[in-house]
Amino acid sequence: MLIPFLLRRRYDLPVTAALVILGTLLLSTSLAAQWVKYPTAGVPRKADGSVNMAGRTPRLADGKPDFSGIWTTAEPNRPTGGLSGPSNQAAAGPAPIVDDKPGDPRAITASRQMSNIGVDLPGGLPYQPWLVPIVKERTANNAIADPHIRCLPDNFLRAYGLPHMLQFVHTPSLLVVLNEMNAGYRRVFSDARPLPDDPTPSWQGYSSAKWSGDTLVVDTIGLRDDTWIDWNGSVLTEAAKVREQMRRPDFGHLEIQVTVDDPKAYTKPWTVTLKQRIVLDTELIDEICLENEKFLQYIK
């Protein structure tokens, strides 16, 4: 029997695919040594002392928006009943109203799009015929073959909706995204460098960005085949071209409009918007999936 491990955050994950499996992780360091309550500097405040989420957008030295900060979903999952997962997904429609406060580092949850990234698209994701039965099977078996629960890296698109914090470290020429899950990272070069002609496929691909006003436009290619982007088992392939349009309209929010053009997996391009909100007075904590991992021995 797998024994759930008590993490410092409540995770809203599928019973079979994450709450138990990821609950087997071990944290080897005392939380007291992790600066989890260290005050964040430069936070705008209202007259009553509360965080002004609508405060002025921070700026880089070159005047462009600074995306630096620790982030989590601004659209936490509200499944139809019980825990979320492939067989119990969030309903389509308007996102639930969330208190306009910073994310609570003790209660980081998954996003509405975690199980089905196309939950709000009319008719759902436009799968190619070959992918339809695969997604149905993965949904029916609660994502038992998911790379995430086998401790493999999470693709950046999926990471926006998983219940793990992301830290953006932003300079005028480089945006680094640190994922506390498996100590992952992604690099976005914001010097408009040309993308490689023949990239070696990788988990995060190759990302080059340029500014359009206050929007950072990020183009990514070179992803691995069968890169999962939700619990249903929807994927990106080596043919995928992903464009993110990142905005920080104020202090407390990020808006990331994502367009996926992957003719191998989908019949047409599709677009979703993934919203993030800031998390304050905390730092990332190691969550190394392979430490004391016991899931694979139970499914052989």
Contacts in CASP RR format, 6 or more apart in sequence:
PFRMAT RR
TARGET T0000
AUTHOR 0000-0000-0000
METHOD contacts of the structure
MODEL  1
MLIPFLLRRRYDLPVTAALVILGTLLLSTSLAAQWVKYPTAGVPRKADGS
VNMAGRTPRLADGKPDFSGIWTTAEPNRPTGGLSGPSNQAAAGPAPIVDD
KPGDPRAITASRQMSNIGVDLPGGLPYQPWLVPIVKERTANNAIADPHIR
CLPDNFLRAYGLPHMLQFVHTPSLLVVLNEMNAGYRRVFSDARPLPDDPT
PSWQGYSSAKWSGDTLVVDTIGLRDDTWIDWNGSVLTEAAKVREQMRRPD
FGHLEIQVTVDDPKAYTKPWTVTLKQRIVLDTELIDEICLENEKFLQYIK
2 20 0 8 1.000
2 21 0 8 1.000
2 23 0 8 1.000
2 24 0 8 1.000
2 294 0 8 1.000
2 295 0 8 1.000
2 298 0 8 1.000
3 24 0 8 1.000
4 19 0 8 1.000
4 20 0 8 1.000
4 23 0 8 1.000
4 24 0 8 1.000
5 23 0 8 1.000
5 24 0 8 1.000
5 25 0 8 1.000
5 26 0 8 1.000
5 27 0 8 1.000
7 23 0 8 1.000
7 25 0 8 1.000
7 27 0 8 1.000
7 287 0 8 1.000
8 31 0 8 1.000
8 36 0 8 1.000
8 105 0 8 1.000
8 106 0 8 1.000
8 285 0 8 1.000
9 105 0 8 1.000
9 106 0 8 1.000
9 107 0 8 1.000
9 108 0 8 1.000
9 163 0 8 1.000
10 106 0 8 1.000
10 107 0 8 1.000
10 108 0 8 1.000
10 109 0 8 1.000
11 18 0 8 1.000
11 19 0 8 1.000
11 22 0 8 1.000
11 23 0 8 1.000
11 108 0 8 1.000
11 109 0 8 1.000
11 110 0 8 1.000
11 163 0 8 1.000
12 76 0 8 1.000
12 77 0 8 1.000
12 79 0 8 1.000
12 83 0 8 1.000
12 84 0 8 1.000
12 109 0 8 1.000
12 110 0 8 1.000
12 163 0 8 1.000
13 19 0 8 1.000
13 22 0 8 1.000
13 83 0 8 1.000
13 84 0 8 1.000
13 85 0 8 1.000
13 110 0 8 1.000
13 163 0 8 1.000
14 83 0 8 1.000
14 84 0 8 1.000
14 85 0 8 1.000
14 86 0 8 1.000
14 87 0 8 1.000
14 88 0 8 1.000
14 115 0 8 1.000
14 142 0 8 1.000
14 143 0 8 1.000
14 231 0 8 1.000
15 83 0 8 1.000
15 142 0 8 1.000
16 142 0 8 1.000
16 144 0 8 1.000
17 85 0 8 1.000
17 86 0 8 1.000
17 142 0 8 1.000
17 143 0 8 1.000
17 144 0 8 1.000
17 146 0 8 1.000
17 149 0 8 1.000
17 231 0 8 1.000
18 148 0 8 1.000
18 149 0 8 1.000
19 83 0 8 1.000
21 149 0 8 1.000
21 295 0 8 1.000
22 149 0 8 1.000
22 287 0 8 1.000
22 289 0 8 1.000
24 292 0 8 1.000
24 293 0 8 1.000
24 294 0 8 1.000
24 295 0 8 1.000
25 287 0 8 1.000
25 288 0 8 1.000
25 289 0 8 1.000
25 291 0 8 1.000
25 292 0 8 1.000
25 293 0 8 1.000
26 291 0 8 1.000
26 292 0 8 1.000
27 285 0 8 1.000
27 286 0 8 1.000
27 287 0 8 1.000
28 286 0 8 1.000
28 291 0 8 1.000
29 286 0 8 1.000
31 285 0 8 1.000
34 283 0 8 1.000
34 285 0 8 1.000
35 282 0 8 1.000
35 283 0 8 1.000
36 105 0 8 1.000
36 282 0 8 1.000
36 283 0 8 1.000
36 285 0 8 1.000
37 281 0 8 1.000
37 282 0 8 1.000
38 281 0 8 1.000
38 282 0 8 1.000
38 283 0 8 1.000
39 280 0 8 1.000
39 281 0 8 1.000
40 280 0 8 1.000
40 281 0 8 1.000
43 51 0 8 1.000
43 251 0 8 1.000
43 280 0 8 1.000
44 51 0 8 1.000
44 52 0 8 1.000
44 55 0 8 1.000
44 56 0 8 1.000
44 251 0 8 1.000
45 51 0 8 1.000
45 52 0 8 1.000
46 52 0 8 1.000
50 101 0 8 1.000
51 101 0 8 1.000
51 102 0 8 1.000
51 251 0 8 1.000
51 252 0 8 1.000
51 280 0 8 1.000
52 251 0 8 1.000
53 100 0 8 1.000
53 101 0 8 1.000
53 102 0 8 1.000
53 250 0 8 1.000
53 251 0 8 1.000
53 252 0 8 1.000
53 253 0 8 1.000
53 277 0 8 1.000
53 278 0 8 1.000
54 100 0 8 1.000
54 250 0 8 1.000
54 251 0 8 1.000
54 252 0 8 1.000
55 250 0 8 1.000
55 251 0 8 1.000
55 252 0 8 1.000
56 250 0 8 1.000
56 251 0 8 1.000
57 65 0 8 1.000
57 66 0 8 1.000
57 214 0 8 1.000
57 248 0 8 1.000
57 249 0 8 1.000
57 250 0 8 1.000
57 251 0 8 1.000
58 65 0 8 1.000
58 66 0 8 1.000
58 68 0 8 1.000
58 248 0 8 1.000
58 251 0 8 1.000
59 65 0 8 1.000
59 66 0 8 1.000
60 66 0 8 1.000
60 170 0 8 1.000
60 171 0 8 1.000
60 172 0 8 1.000
61 172 0 8 1.000
62 172 0 8 1.000
64 172 0 8 1.000
64 211 0 8 1.000
64 214 0 8 1.000
64 216 0 8 1.000
65 214 0 8 1.000
65 216 0 8 1.000
65 247 0 8 1.000
65 248 0 8 1.000
66 170 0 8 1.000
66 248 0 8 1.000
67 168 0 8 1.000
67 170 0 8 1.000
67 175 0 8 1.000
67 216 0 8 1.000
67 246 0 8 1.000
67 248 0 8 1.000
67 254 0 8 1.000
68 168 0 8 1.000
68 169 0 8 1.000
68 170 0 8 1.000
69 167 0 8 1.000
69 168 0 8 1.000
69 169 0 8 1.000
69 278 0 8 1.000
70 165 0 8 1.000
70 166 0 8 1.000
70 167 0 8 1.000
70 168 0 8 1.000
70 278 0 8 1.000
70 279 0 8 1.000
70 280 0 8 1.000
70 282 0 8 1.000
70 283 0 8 1.000
70 284 0 8 1.000
71 165 0 8 1.000
71 166 0 8 1.000
71 167 0 8 1.000
71 168 0 8 1.000
71 254 0 8 1.000
71 276 0 8 1.000
71 277 0 8 1.000
71 278 0 8 1.000
71 279 0 8 1.000
72 103 0 8 1.000
72 108 0 8 1.000
72 109 0 8 1.000
72 163 0 8 1.000
72 165 0 8 1.000
72 166 0 8 1.000
72 276 0 8 1.000
72 277 0 8 1.000
72 279 0 8 1.000
73 109 0 8 1.000
73 110 0 8 1.000
73 111 0 8 1.000
73 112 0 8 1.000
73 160 0 8 1.000
73 161 0 8 1.000
73 274 0 8 1.000
73 275 0 8 1.000
73 276 0 8 1.000
73 277 0 8 1.000
74 98 0 8 1.000
74 253 0 8 1.000
74 254 0 8 1.000
74 275 0 8 1.000
74 276 0 8 1.000
74 277 0 8 1.000
75 95 0 8 1.000
75 96 0 8 1.000
75 98 0 8 1.000
75 111 0 8 1.000
75 112 0 8 1.000
75 113 0 8 1.000
75 274 0 8 1.000
75 275 0 8 1.000
76 96 0 8 1.000
76 98 0 8 1.000
76 109 0 8 1.000
76 110 0 8 1.000
76 111 0 8 1.000
76 112 0 8 1.000
77 84 0 8 1.000
77 90 0 8 1.000
77 109 0 8 1.000
77 110 0 8 1.000
77 111 0 8 1.000
77 112 0 8 1.000
77 114 0 8 1.000
77 115 0 8 1.000
78 90 0 8 1.000
78 91 0 8 1.000
78 96 0 8 1.000
78 112 0 8 1.000
79 85 0 8 1.000
79 88 0 8 1.000
79 89 0 8 1.000
79 90 0 8 1.000
79 115 0 8 1.000
80 88 0 8 1.000
80 89 0 8 1.000
80 90 0 8 1.000
80 91 0 8 1.000
81 88 0 8 1.000
82 88 0 8 1.000
84 90 0 8 1.000
84 110 0 8 1.000
84 114 0 8 1.000
84 115 0 8 1.000
85 114 0 8 1.000
85 115 0 8 1.000
85 142 0 8 1.000
85 143 0 8 1.000
85 231 0 8 1.000
86 115 0 8 1.000
86 138 0 8 1.000
86 139 0 8 1.000
86 140 0 8 1.000
86 142 0 8 1.000
86 143 0 8 1.000
86 231 0 8 1.000
86 232 0 8 1.000
86 233 0 8 1.000
87 139 0 8 1.000
87 140 0 8 1.000
87 142 0 8 1.000
88 115 0 8 1.000
89 115 0 8 1.000
89 116 0 8 1.000
89 119 0 8 1.000
90 112 0 8 1.000
90 113 0 8 1.000
90 114 0 8 1.000
90 115 0 8 1.000
90 116 0 8 1.000
90 119 0 8 1.000
91 119 0 8 1.000
92 119 0 8 1.000
92 120 0 8 1.000
93 119 0 8 1.000
93 120 0 8 1.000
95 112 0 8 1.000
95 275 0 8 1.000
96 112 0 8 1.000
98 277 0 8 1.000
102 252 0 8 1.000
102 277 0 8 1.000
102 278 0 8 1.000
102 279 0 8 1.000
102 280 0 8 1.000
103 277 0 8 1.000
103 278 0 8 1.000
103 279 0 8 1.000
103 280 0 8 1.000
104 279 0 8 1.000
105 165 0 8 1.000
105 279 0 8 1.000
105 281 0 8 1.000
105 282 0 8 1.000
108 163 0 8 1.000
108 164 0 8 1.000
108 165 0 8 1.000
108 279 0 8 1.000
109 163 0 8 1.000
110 161 0 8 1.000
110 162 0 8 1.000
110 163 0 8 1.000
111 160 0 8 1.000
111 161 0 8 1.000
111 162 0 8 1.000
111 274 0 8 1.000
112 119 0 8 1.000
112 120 0 8 1.000
113 119 0 8 1.000
113 120 0 8 1.000
113 161 0 8 1.000
113 230 0 8 1.000
113 272 0 8 1.000
113 274 0 8 1.000
114 161 0 8 1.000
114 162 0 8 1.000
114 163 0 8 1.000
114 230 0 8 1.000
114 231 0 8 1.000
115 230 0 8 1.000
115 231 0 8 1.000
115 232 0 8 1.000
116 124 0 8 1.000
116 125 0 8 1.000
116 230 0 8 1.000
116 231 0 8 1.000
116 232 0 8 1.000
116 234 0 8 1.000
117 125 0 8 1.000
117 157 0 8 1.000
117 158 0 8 1.000
117 229 0 8 1.000
117 230 0 8 1.000
117 234 0 8 1.000
117 272 0 8 1.000
118 124 0 8 1.000
118 125 0 8 1.000
118 230 0 8 1.000
118 234 0 8 1.000
118 270 0 8 1.000
118 272 0 8 1.000
120 272 0 8 1.000
121 270 0 8 1.000
121 272 0 8 1.000
125 234 0 8 1.000
125 266 0 8 1.000
125 270 0 8 1.000
126 266 0 8 1.000
126 267 0 8 1.000
126 268 0 8 1.000
126 270 0 8 1.000
127 135 0 8 1.000
127 234 0 8 1.000
127 265 0 8 1.000
127 266 0 8 1.000
127 267 0 8 1.000
128 264 0 8 1.000
128 265 0 8 1.000
128 266 0 8 1.000
128 267 0 8 1.000
131 234 0 8 1.000
131 235 0 8 1.000
131 265 0 8 1.000
131 266 0 8 1.000
134 233 0 8 1.000
135 232 0 8 1.000
135 233 0 8 1.000
135 234 0 8 1.000
138 145 0 8 1.000
138 146 0 8 1.000
138 232 0 8 1.000
138 233 0 8 1.000
139 231 0 8 1.000
139 232 0 8 1.000
139 233 0 8 1.000
143 149 0 8 1.000
143 231 0 8 1.000
143 232 0 8 1.000
143 233 0 8 1.000
144 299 0 8 1.000
146 228 0 8 1.000
146 231 0 8 1.000
146 233 0 8 1.000
147 153 0 8 1.000
147 228 0 8 1.000
148 154 0 8 1.000
148 158 0 8 1.000
148 162 0 8 1.000
148 228 0 8 1.000
149 295 0 8 1.000
150 295 0 8 1.000
150 296 0 8 1.000
151 182 0 8 1.000
151 289 0 8 1.000
151 290 0 8 1.000
151 293 0 8 1.000
152 203 0 8 1.000
153 182 0 8 1.000
153 184 0 8 1.000
153 203 0 8 1.000
153 204 0 8 1.000
154 162 0 8 1.000
154 179 0 8 1.000
154 181 0 8 1.000
154 182 0 8 1.000
154 184 0 8 1.000
155 203 0 8 1.000
155 204 0 8 1.000
155 223 0 8 1.000
155 227 0 8 1.000
155 228 0 8 1.000
155 229 0 8 1.000
155 236 0 8 1.000
156 177 0 8 1.000
156 186 0 8 1.000
156 204 0 8 1.000
156 220 0 8 1.000
157 229 0 8 1.000
157 236 0 8 1.000
157 242 0 8 1.000
157 258 0 8 1.000
157 260 0 8 1.000
158 228 0 8 1.000
158 229 0 8 1.000
158 230 0 8 1.000
159 166 0 8 1.000
159 177 0 8 1.000
159 179 0 8 1.000
159 181 0 8 1.000
160 166 0 8 1.000
160 256 0 8 1.000
160 274 0 8 1.000
160 276 0 8 1.000
161 274 0 8 1.000
162 181 0 8 1.000
164 179 0 8 1.000
164 180 0 8 1.000
164 181 0 8 1.000
164 287 0 8 1.000
165 180 0 8 1.000
165 279 0 8 1.000
165 282 0 8 1.000
165 284 0 8 1.000
166 177 0 8 1.000
166 178 0 8 1.000
166 179 0 8 1.000
166 180 0 8 1.000
166 276 0 8 1.000
167 177 0 8 1.000
167 178 0 8 1.000
167 180 0 8 1.000
167 284 0 8 1.000
168 175 0 8 1.000
168 176 0 8 1.000
168 177 0 8 1.000
168 178 0 8 1.000
169 175 0 8 1.000
169 176 0 8 1.000
169 177 0 8 1.000
169 178 0 8 1.000
170 176 0 8 1.000
172 190 0 8 1.000
173 189 0 8 1.000
173 190 0 8 1.000
173 191 0 8 1.000
174 187 0 8 1.000
174 188 0 8 1.000
174 189 0 8 1.000
174 190 0 8 1.000
175 187 0 8 1.000
175 188 0 8 1.000
175 190 0 8 1.000
175 209 0 8 1.000
175 216 0 8 1.000
176 185 0 8 1.000
176 186 0 8 1.000
176 187 0 8 1.000
176 188 0 8 1.000
177 185 0 8 1.000
177 186 0 8 1.000
177 187 0 8 1.000
177 188 0 8 1.000
178 184 0 8 1.000
178 185 0 8 1.000
178 284 0 8 1.000
179 185 0 8 1.000
179 186 0 8 1.000
180 284 0 8 1.000
180 285 0 8 1.000
180 286 0 8 1.000
180 287 0 8 1.000
181 287 0 8 1.000
181 289 0 8 1.000
182 287 0 8 1.000
182 288 0 8 1.000
182 289 0 8 1.000
182 290 0 8 1.000
183 286 0 8 1.000
183 288 0 8 1.000
185 204 0 8 1.000
186 204 0 8 1.000
186 207 0 8 1.000
187 204 0 8 1.000
187 207 0 8 1.000
188 207 0 8 1.000
188 208 0 8 1.000
188 209 0 8 1.000
188 216 0 8 1.000
188 218 0 8 1.000
189 207 0 8 1.000
189 208 0 8 1.000
189 209 0 8 1.000
190 208 0 8 1.000
190 209 0 8 1.000
190 210 0 8 1.000
190 211 0 8 1.000
190 216 0 8 1.000
191 208 0 8 1.000
192 208 0 8 1.000
192 209 0 8 1.000
192 210 0 8 1.000
193 208 0 8 1.000
194 208 0 8 1.000
195 206 0 8 1.000
195 208 0 8 1.000
195 219 0 8 1.000
195 221 0 8 1.000
196 206 0 8 1.000
196 221 0 8 1.000
196 222 0 8 1.000
199 205 0 8 1.000
199 206 0 8 1.000
199 221 0 8 1.000
199 222 0 8 1.000
200 222 0 8 1.000
201 222 0 8 1.000
201 223 0 8 1.000
201 224 0 8 1.000
201 225 0 8 1.000
201 238 0 8 1.000
202 222 0 8 1.000
202 223 0 8 1.000
202 224 0 8 1.000
203 223 0 8 1.000
203 224 0 8 1.000
203 227 0 8 1.000
204 220 0 8 1.000
204 223 0 8 1.000
205 220 0 8 1.000
205 221 0 8 1.000
205 222 0 8 1.000
205 223 0 8 1.000
206 220 0 8 1.000
206 221 0 8 1.000
206 222 0 8 1.000
207 218 0 8 1.000
207 219 0 8 1.000
207 220 0 8 1.000
208 218 0 8 1.000
208 219 0 8 1.000
209 216 0 8 1.000
209 217 0 8 1.000
209 218 0 8 1.000
209 219 0 8 1.000
210 216 0 8 1.000
210 217 0 8 1.000
211 217 0 8 1.000
212 245 0 8 1.000
214 247 0 8 1.000
214 248 0 8 1.000
215 245 0 8 1.000
215 246 0 8 1.000
215 247 0 8 1.000
216 244 0 8 1.000
216 245 0 8 1.000
216 246 0 8 1.000
216 247 0 8 1.000
217 243 0 8 1.000
217 244 0 8 1.000
217 245 0 8 1.000
217 246 0 8 1.000
218 243 0 8 1.000
218 244 0 8 1.000
218 245 0 8 1.000
218 246 0 8 1.000
219 241 0 8 1.000
219 242 0 8 1.000
219 243 0 8 1.000
220 241 0 8 1.000
220 242 0 8 1.000
220 243 0 8 1.000
220 244 0 8 1.000
221 240 0 8 1.000
221 241 0 8 1.000
221 242 0 8 1.000
222 238 0 8 1.000
222 240 0 8 1.000
223 236 0 8 1.000
223 237 0 8 1.000
223 238 0 8 1.000
223 240 0 8 1.000
223 242 0 8 1.000
224 238 0 8 1.000
225 235 0 8 1.000
225 237 0 8 1.000
225 238 0 8 1.000
226 235 0 8 1.000
226 237 0 8 1.000
227 235 0 8 1.000
227 236 0 8 1.000
227 237 0 8 1.000
227 240 0 8 1.000
228 234 0 8 1.000
228 235 0 8 1.000
229 235 0 8 1.000
229 236 0 8 1.000
234 265 0 8 1.000
235 265 0 8 1.000
236 242 0 8 1.000
236 260 0 8 1.000
236 262 0 8 1.000
236 265 0 8 1.000
237 262 0 8 1.000
237 264 0 8 1.000
237 265 0 8 1.000
238 264 0 8 1.000
239 262 0 8 1.000
239 263 0 8 1.000
239 264 0 8 1.000
239 265 0 8 1.000
240 260 0 8 1.000
240 261 0 8 1.000
240 262 0 8 1.000
240 264 0 8 1.000
240 265 0 8 1.000
241 260 0 8 1.000
241 261 0 8 1.000
241 262 0 8 1.000
242 258 0 8 1.000
242 259 0 8 1.000
242 260 0 8 1.000
242 261 0 8 1.000
243 258 0 8 1.000
243 259 0 8 1.000
243 261 0 8 1.000
244 256 0 8 1.000
244 257 0 8 1.000
244 258 0 8 1.000
245 256 0 8 1.000
245 257 0 8 1.000
245 259 0 8 1.000
246 254 0 8 1.000
246 255 0 8 1.000
246 256 0 8 1.000
247 254 0 8 1.000
247 255 0 8 1.000
247 256 0 8 1.000
247 257 0 8 1.000
248 254 0 8 1.000
248 255 0 8 1.000
249 255 0 8 1.000
251 278 0 8 1.000
252 277 0 8 1.000
252 278 0 8 1.000
253 275 0 8 1.000
253 276 0 8 1.000
253 277 0 8 1.000
253 278 0 8 1.000
254 275 0 8 1.000
254 276 0 8 1.000
254 277 0 8 1.000
255 273 0 8 1.000
255 275 0 8 1.000
255 276 0 8 1.000
256 273 0 8 1.000
256 274 0 8 1.000
256 275 0 8 1.000
256 276 0 8 1.000
257 271 0 8 1.000
257 272 0 8 1.000
257 273 0 8 1.000
258 271 0 8 1.000
258 272 0 8 1.000
258 273 0 8 1.000
258 274 0 8 1.000
259 269 0 8 1.000
259 270 0 8 1.000
259 271 0 8 1.000
260 266 0 8 1.000
260 269 0 8 1.000
260 270 0 8 1.000
260 271 0 8 1.000
261 269 0 8 1.000
END
